[in-house]
């Protein structure tokens, strides 16, 4: 009877544990990171009776955590990739919306400005038309500043997110190390819930920075970033940090904090949301802001040049209409020399937007692209008489550089932030050409004045008038000097001015040039300003600003769409990994209900065995008493 009672008792305890495990599974069916548990039962060896081995019941051999290490590795890898792609897609979509939405893009103020410029061309003496042109110019400059401000704000937001997420990574790393300590302390008998808690935090860390795990013999897990940087080694934690960019202190970089200080990590060494932030900033945000600045620089610089070539209503040369922030060359924090750079736009057609790194090797300077490291052609000596020429800029060096000194050159990044309308007087709009050209009424040819232009303001300063007379269709004189060769379509240039003709001149044809008087109704320069939206001034004269804006918005849209498609593809992969994990570790409530019923019946049967043993015992006691 004692063996029957022992067998029933062991069964009762075993199935009680099994019922408790099923209840634990059901209770945690919706708990993130929970892995299903099961009880493994084993028979208890009994004693030998009359040569027979009789068992003595059942016992719980092990509480099993149902998890697959390979599936877990795929899960954290997928989590890191999802975090990276979702971050890039979300932020790239914002850049795309900013550049394409009519409420925030340049399209409407751009069209309004050139419509107003056309209005001045139609009515050059109208104060209303001139005022409208200045108002729309102010709105256009404001829109350019607003776009740059929004992009700059996204850069600041990237910094804030990095700081927040690095703090979260360090918190999770500390918790993982603590779980490692607890797991190692109990040897190979760690509770399944403890292992689940550690796995959940590793998955959360992977989503932030990417992760790879290496199991250790003592049950702990070493955790590394996707680039192989140690985050958790057993019970020790390597803290991550954000450090100022050595060229721009307002810009944060990702780093690993070590005993000898912080070491900056390249963007490709991390994945997850932090990797996505770095990728977005380097591949989407910075190029978009630099290209926006290039377009603003090209427009404002060229417009100022054209405007300065005309005269205002008082007969004075046109002044700049827009101001811009000048290019900057920021020194590296480790520089030891005293060199500084003064930069200016020298050639709009050669202007390029990528940031450059200037290096001094002790004897010569070199330039390389900051993003790819590719060498960039650099000419000149860096003096005021012979400045460096690189990417459409002129650079003058002051002070003394030391070997190894470096500078970050930003040709156009942030240029749009300083775009301002500096002309407020409607009378200051230089609508008239400074030179008036008139064909003599007795001319016999079909040539007529198409346009006049000042090509050299210094040489033109003393201009009082000129007469161009054709000897024949291919030769002319200027105030009797010459003859000079002429070909149809080529301008006639002399003394800082040029004259363009349309048609064919005949021998004896005369054209008279004279300074434009104040309050002139001439619209020559206004027509040139109104046509600037179609002038090909970028990329060596192959692209106009409208096309450049179209390329910028198309690139932003393409990047946003590509990121969106990548997220969709990775989401499908991630869903497969999650489904695979659920097939192994997920709680199936139908299965648990069946187990609950089975274990309940076994528990009731074990209780009946105990009751039977008790009845037999009571019967035996009663028989002895009689």
C-alpha positions, 0 to 999 in steps of 0.5 A, spaced: 500 500 500 505 504 501 508 503 494 501 505 491 500 511 495 507 513 493 506 512 486 499 516 486 502 521 490 508 522 485 503 522 479 499 527 483 505 532 484 507 531 477 501 532 473 500 538 478 506 541 475 504 540 468 497 543 470 501 549 472 505 549 466 499 549 462 496 555 466 503 559 465 503 558 458 495 560 457 497 566 461 503 568 457 500 567 450 500 574 449 506 576 452 512 579 448 518 574 447 515 568 451 517 561 449 512 556 450 514 551 456 513 544 457 514 538 462 518 532 461 516 526 465 520 520 467 518 514 470 521 513 477 525 507 478 522 502 483 524 496 487 525 489 485 519 484 488 519 477 487 524 478 481 520 483 478 522 491 477 516 494 479 516 502 478 514 507 483 511 512 479 513 518 475 517 525 476 518 531 473 525 530 469 525 537 466 522 543 465 523 545 457 523 551 454 521 550 447 526 555 443 530 554 436 537 558 437 538 558 429 531 561 429 532 566 434 539 568 430 535 570 424 530 574 428 535 579 431 538 579 424 531 581 421 529 586 427 536 590 426 534 590 418 527 592 420 529 598 424 534 600 419 529 600 413 523 603 417 527 609 420 530 611 413 523 610 409 520 614 415 525 620 414 526 619 407 518 620 406 518 626 410 524 629 405 520 627 399 513 630 402 517 637 403 520 638 396 514 636 392 508 638 396 505 645 393 504 648 400 512 647 402 516 646 395 519 652 391 514 651 385 509 656 386 513 662 389 518 660 383 513 661 378 510 667 381 517 670 381 518 669 374 511 671 372 512 678 376 519 679 372 515 678 366 510 683 368 516 688 369 519 686 362 512 688 359 511 695 364 518 697 365 516 703 368 510 701 372 512 702 380 506 696 381 510 691 377 516 693 380 513 692 387 510 685 385 517 683 383 520 685 389 514 682 394 515 675 390 522 675 390 522 676 398 517 670 398 521 666 394 527 667 398 523 666 404 521 659 401 528 657 400 530 659 407 524 655 410 526 649 406 533 649 408 530 650 415 526 644 415 532 640 413 536 643 418 531 641 423 531 634 421 538 634 422 537 636 429 532 631 430 537 626 428 541 628 433 536 628 438 534 621 436 541 618 436 542 620 443 535 617 446 536 611 442 544 610 445 541 611 452 536 606 451 541 601 448 546 602 454 540 600 458 538 594 455 546 592 455 546 593 462 540 588 463 542 583 458 549 583 462 545 582 469 541 576 466 547 573 464 550 574 471 543 571 474 544 565 469 551 563 470 549 563 477 545 557 477 549 554 472 545 550 467 538 550 471 536 557 469 529 558 469 525 559 462 522 565 463 529 568 465 532 566 458 526 569 455 527 576 458 534 576 456 532 574 449 527 579 449 532 585 450 537 582 445 531 583 440 530 590 442 537 592 442 538 589 435 532 593 433 536 599 435 543 598 433 543 591 430 546 585 434 549 578 433 550 573 439 555 568 441 553 563 446 558 561 452 559 555 455 557 558 462 550 559 459 551 567 458 551 570 451 556 575 448 552 581 444 556 584 438 553 590 433 552 588 426 559 591 425 563 586 430 563 591 436 562 588 443 556 591 446 556 585 452 561 580 454 559 576 459 557 580 465 561 586 462 558 592 458 561 596 453 557 603 453 555 606 446 556 614 446 555 620 441 560 625 440 561 631 436 563 631 429 570 633 429 569 638 424 562 640 426 561 640 434 553 641 433 553 634 429 553 628 433 557 621 431 556 614 433 562 612 438 564 606 442 566 608 449 572 604 452 577 605 457 582 609 453 576 614 451 571 614 445 572 611 438 568 614 433 564 608 429 563 608 421 556 608 419 556 601 416 558 598 423 551 599 426 544 597 423 538 598 427 534 604 428 541 608 429 544 605 423 538 608 419 539 615 422 546 615 420 544 612 413 539 617 412 543 623 414 549 621 410 545 618 403 539 622 403 539 629 408 546 631 407 545 631 399 538 634 399 540 640 403 547 641 399 543 640 392 538 645 395 544 650 396 547 649 390 541 651 386 540 657 391 547 659 389 546 658 382 540 662 382 542 668 386 549 669 384 546 669 376 540 673 378 545 678 381 550 678 375 544 679 370 541 685 375 547 688 376 548 689 368 542 693 368 541 700 370 535 702 375 530 708 374 535 713 377 540 711 371 545 707 376 548 700 375 543 695 378 545 692 385 545 685 388 538 683 389 539 677 393 544 675 399 547 668 400 551 665 405 558 664 403 561 657 403 565 655 409 571 651 410 571 648 417 577 646 421 578 639 424 578 639 432 585 636 431 588 641 427 595 644 430 596 650 425 593 657 424 591 656 417 584 659 415 580 659 408 576 664 405 571 661 400 567 664 394 563 662 388 568 663 382 564 659 377 557 657 377 557 652 372 562 648 375 559 648 382 558 641 385 554 640 392 558 634 395 562 636 401 570 636 400 575 634 405 582 639 404 588 636 407 595 639 407 601 634 407 606 639 409 607 641 402 601 641 398 594 641 399 589 636 396 581 635 396 577 629 396 570 628 397 567 627 404 562 621 402 566 617 397 574 619 398 575 620 391 580 625 389 577 632 386 581 636 382 584 642 385 588 648 382 592 654 384 596 656 389 591 659 395 593 666 395 589 672 393 592 673 386 592 665 385 587 662 389 585 655 389 580 653 384 576 647 386 568 645 385 567 651 382 569 655 388 575 660 389 579 659 396 584 663 399 589 661 405 591 665 411 595 663 416 600 657 416 598 650 416 601 644 419 602 637 416 596 633 417 591 639 418 584 638 415 578 642 413 571 640 411 569 644 405 562 645 404 561 648 397 553 649 398 550 646 404 546 651 408 547 656 403 540 657 402 539 658 409 542 665 408 538 667 402 535 674 403 532 679 399 536 685 400 533 690 395 527 693 397 526 700 393 522 698 387 526 704 383 532 700 384 530 694 380 535 695 374 530 693 368 533 697 363 539 695 359 545 700 360 546 701 353 541 703 347 542 700 340 539 704 334 539 702 327 540 708 322 533 709 318 537 709 312 540 702 313 539 698 307 540 691 310 535 687 314 540 687 320 536 690 327 538 690 334 537 684 338 540 686 345 545 690 348 549 688 354 555 690 359 560 685 359 566 689 363 563 694 368 570 697 369 571 698 362 564 701 361 564 706 366 566 712 362 562 710 356 559 716 352 557 712 346 559 709 340 558 708 332 558 701 329 559 702 321 559 696 316 564 696 311 560 690 308 557 684 310 563 681 314 567 687 316 565 693 321 568 699 324 567 702 331 568 709 331 572 709 325 577 703 328 578 697 325 576 694 321 574 688 325 571 681 322 563 679 323 560 673 322 552 672 323 550 671 330 556 673 333 556 679 338 560 685 336 564 687 343 568 693 344 570 697 350 566 693 356 559 692 351 557 688 346 551 688 341 547 683 338 544 683 331 539 679 328 538 679 320 544 681 315 547 687 315 549 691 308 555 695 306 554 702 309 549 700 315 550 704 321 548 702 328 549 707 334 550 706 341 548 711 347 548 710 355 541 709 357 538 715 360 534 715 367 527 713 367 528 710 361 522 705 358 527 700 356 526 693 358 532 690 355 535 687 362 528 686 365 527 681 359 534 678 361 531 677 368 525 674 366 528 669 361 533 666 367 528 660 369 530 657 362 538 659 362 542 653 363 547 655 368 549 649 372 553 643 370 557 646 365 551 650 362 547 644 361 542 644 366 537 650 368 535 651 375 528 648 373 531 642 371 535 642 377 529 642 382 526 637 378 532 632 379 532 634 386 525 632 387 525 626 383 531 623 387 528 625 393 522 621 391 526 615 388 529 614 395 523 615 399 520 609 394 526 605 394 526 605 402 518 604 402 519 598 397 525 595 401 521 596 408 515 592 404 520 586 402 523 586 409 517 586 412 515 579 408 521 576 411 520 578 418 513 575 418 516 569 415 521 569 421 516 571 426 511 565 424 517 560 424 518 562 431 511 562 433 511 555 430 516 553 435 515 557 441 508 560 440 503 558 445 497 554 441 491 555 445 487 549 442 493 545 444 494 548 451 486 546 452 487 539 450 493 538 454 489 541 460 484 536 459 489 531 459 493 533 465 486 534 469 484 527 467 491 524 469 491 528 476 484 526 477 486 519 476 492 520 481 487 522 486 483 516 485 489 512 486 491 515 493 483 514 495 484 507 493 490 506 497 487 510 503 481 505 502 485 499 502 489 502 508 483 503 512 480 496 510 486 493 513 486 497 519 479 495 520 480 487 519 486 488 524 482 491 530 477 485 529 
